[in-house]
């Protein structure tokens, strides 16, 4: 699904497409895709293209928000949330900094030292 989203964004010349893996930060979705568009018309066209391409592939579009203003449109695909934003809005909210947190490292299991008993 991620490849289909990126392809749909590239079809209409989205800029600065970023895919963030966020499953370790939220149980609600696995990835966030962020892309920029130069105008409200392009923002709406990109979001619409993502919605149509993914529906055609059988994906369920849960909701689309922000189409009225066209400065920032969110397409909720369940496991992936797509944000299409104008550059000024993207810079102001800086979602990359908010969500691009490294996955915490899991502690390694300690190997217990095998104790040998002296033979008698």
C-alpha positions in Angstrom: 0.0 0.0 0.0 2.9 2.4 0.8 4.2 2.1 -2.8 0.8 2.8 -4.2 0.5 5.9 -2.1 3.9 7.2 -3.2 3.1 6.4 -6.8 -0.2 8.3 -6.6 1.6 11.3 -5.2 4.3 11.2 -7.8 1.7 11.0 -10.6 0.7 14.6 -9.8 4.1 15.9 -9.0 4.1 16.0 -5.2 7.3 17.3 -3.8 9.4 16.2 -0.8 7.6 12.9 -0.2 8.6 11.4 3.2 7.5 8.1 4.6 7.8 7.6 8.3 7.5 4.3 10.1 5.6 5.1 13.3 4.1 1.8 14.5 6.3 2.0 17.6 4.8 5.4 18.5 1.1 4.8 17.9 -1.1 1.7 17.8 -3.5 3.5 15.4 -1.4 3.4 12.3 1.9 2.1 11.0 3.1 4.8 8.6 2.7 8.4 7.9 3.3 9.8 4.4 3.9 13.6 4.1 4.1 15.4 0.8 4.1 19.0 -0.4 2.1 20.8 -3.1 2.4 24.3 -4.5 -1.3 25.3 -4.4 -4.6 24.5 -2.9 -5.7 23.0 -6.2 -2.7 20.7 -6.3 -3.2 19.7 -2.6 -6.8 18.7 -3.4 -5.8 16.9 -6.6 -3.0 14.9 -4.8 -5.3 13.8 -2.0 -8.0 12.9 -4.6 -5.6 10.9 -6.6 -4.4 9.0 -3.6 -8.0 8.2 -2.6 -8.9 7.1 -6.1 -5.8 5.0 -6.8 -6.0 3.2 -3.5 -9.8 2.5 -3.8 -9.1 1.0 -7.3 -6.6 -1.3 -5.6 -9.2 -2.4 -3.1 -8.0 -0.4 -0.1 -10.5 1.2 2.2 -10.4 5.0 2.6 -11.6 5.7 6.2 -11.8 9.4 5.9 -10.5 12.5 4.1 -10.2 15.8 6.1 -9.3 19.4 5.0 -10.5 19.4 1.4 -12.5 22.6 2.0 -9.5 24.8 2.5 -6.9 22.8 0.6 -4.0 23.9 2.7 -3.6 20.6 4.4 -5.5 17.4 3.4 -5.3 14.2 5.4 -6.2 10.9 3.9 -6.8 8.1 6.4 -6.2 4.7 4.9 -6.0 2.8 8.3 -2.5 1.6 8.4 -1.2 4.6 6.5 -2.1 8.3 7.1 -1.3 10.6 4.2 -0.7 14.4 4.8 -0.6 16.6 1.7 0.4 20.1 2.7 1.4 23.4 1.3 5.0 24.2 2.2 4.3 27.0 4.7 1.8 24.8 6.6 4.2 21.8 6.5 7.0 24.0 7.9 4.8 25.4 10.6 3.5 22.1 11.9 6.8 20.2 11.2 5.3 16.7 11.4 8.6 15.1 10.5 10.2 16.3 13.7 7.1 15.3 15.7 6.9 11.7 14.3 10.4 10.9 13.2 11.5 9.3 16.5 13.8 6.3 16.4 12.4 3.0 17.6 13.6 2.3 21.1 16.3 -0.4 21.3 15.3 -3.5 23.1 17.7 -4.6 25.8 19.7 -7.6 24.9 19.2 -10.7 26.9 22.1 -11.4 29.2 24.0 -14.6 28.7 24.5 -16.2 32.1 28.0 -17.3 32.6 28.2 -21.1 32.9 29.6 -21.9 36.3 31.8 -24.9 36.5 32.2 -26.7 39.7 35.6 -28.1 40.5 35.7 -31.8 40.3 36.5 -33.6 43.5 
